[in-house]
Structure formats: C-alpha cells, structure tokens
C-alpha cells in the first residue's frame, strides 16, 4: 500500500507541535515534573482532536523518525511501541522555525 508522504510529514509535525504546546502552552502541561514529555495515550488523543490520528504503525514510525533526527526522545516497550515521548531542544528549534527539515510538516496554528 502506498502511503502519502505529505501525511507522514504532517503526522511528524503534529507530534512535535503537540509536545511543544504541551510544554509552552497556556494550560498546565500533562506532566508538571517533565513538561516536555507526553505518554502515548495522551498524544494519541491530541492527534485525534487534531484530525490526524494515525494508525499505530504510522505513529510508531513517526516517533522513530523524530527520534533518529534528535527531535524527540522516546521510551519503547518490549512490543516495539513507544510509551512516552519527550521533546528535545532540537525539536523545539524545529517547531520555532530555527531549523528546517523537509521530512517534517508543521501544521498551521
């Protein structure tokens, strides 16, 4: 099956933006002890509310991509699924426009 590359780019960007807004938005972060981190279930709900809910495999692939690029850190379980994802300073720079990555499409706010 062919996957739309723009959809993959948008999923990655939406994940980064969700993590960024969690840390720096007007509402209290999900985890006050680590405002840059978000558990899988919360992230899935945020993506659903953004109308970009990916399949499990798409979400895992997006987090792997972002992790390999250094934009996030992730905790993985024994089944190969992430349980927690954390925004890095490099990820913040990408969301803020200080870096460019053609593999990430940030949604308009």
N, C-alpha and C positions, 0 to 999 in steps of 0.2 A: 504494500500500500504506500502511495506517495504522501508524504507529509509536507504541508505548506511551510516553506522556510520562514515566511513572514510571521506565521502563527508561532513557530518555535522562538523566534526573536522576541515577539510580543510577550510570550509566557515568561521568558527570562527577564525582560524589562519590568513586567508587572510584579514579579517576585522581588526584584531589587527595590522597586518603588514602595511596595508594601512594607518591607523591612525598614526602609528609610523613614516612611511616615510613622511607623510604629515607634521609632526612636525619637523622632523630632517633631511629631505632630502635636496638636493642641491637647489631645487626650492623653491620659496616662498610658505608658507602654504596658504591653501584656505582662511582661516580667520586669518589675521595678528593680530587681537586683542585676539584671542584664538587659537593658532596654534595646540592645541591638539584636537580640535573639527572639525566635518565634518557633513554637512547636508546630509540627506538621499539620495537625488538625486545625489549628487557628489559621495557618497560612492557606490551607485548602478552602476554608470558609471565606477568607478575604478574596481569594481568586474567584470563588463562586459569586460573591457580591459584585465583583468587577466584570462579570460575564466572560471570564477567561478560564473557567475551570477545566484544567487538562486531565487527561487520563493519568492514572498512577505512574505508568511508564514514562509519559511525557514530563510529568513533574519531577520524577527522579532524574531523567536525562537533563532537564533544565538546571537542576541543582548541581549535578555533576559538572556540567559545562561551567557554571558560575564558580564552582569550587576550583576547578582546574585553572581558571583565569585569575583566581585570587580575589574575587569579589565577595565571596562568602566562605564561611567555614561550616561544615556540616558534621553531625553525628549520625552514623549509619548503624542499623541493627543487623543481626545475623541473616536476615532475609534480603539484604541489599536495598532497604528503604531507609531514607533519612528520617530521623525522629525529631531533629532540631536543626535549624539553620540560623546562622549568625552573620550579620553584615560586617564586612571589614572596612578599613579606612579606604582601601582601593575601590570598594563598592560604593562608598559614599562619594568619592571623587567622580565616579562614573555617573551617578544619579545627579550630582550637582553640575555636570557638564564640564568638569575639569579634564576628563578623559573621554575618548571616543572609542567605540567598539562596534564594528559593523554587524556583529553577531547578537547585539542587544538592541531592541527597540523599546524605548521608554514610552509608556502611554502618556497622552496629554492629560494634564490635570485640569 
